[in-house]
Amino acid sequence: MPEKSRLNELAEHRKLLLLEADLHRNLIALEVEKLRDAVTDLDSHRQQITSSPWLLAGSTITGLFALRHWRQVARWAPAAITVFQWVKSVIKK
């Protein structure tokens, strides 16, 4: 009799592991889909920037400025990211 209960426990444990594995597979699939959307957005932004010479020049100058003054940029980066996320959330509403 104890062997049967042990087998039932193992069977239940196996079922739980299979459900957990399925859950993780679904989570990974969702993350992959989110990454694909992000890459698509990045590609569209890259195309916008490279299509306009003014945006391309501005991006280059901004990058050079950030490289030259990286300490000040690093100090202000968290605040800038927070403001950017806030503006993005306000625009979405």
ABEGO torsion letter per residue (X at the ends): XAAAAAAAAAAAAAAAAAAAAAAAAAAAAAAAAAAAAAAAAAAAAAAAAAABAAAAAAAAAAAAAAAAAAAAAAAAAAAAAAAAAAAAAAAAX
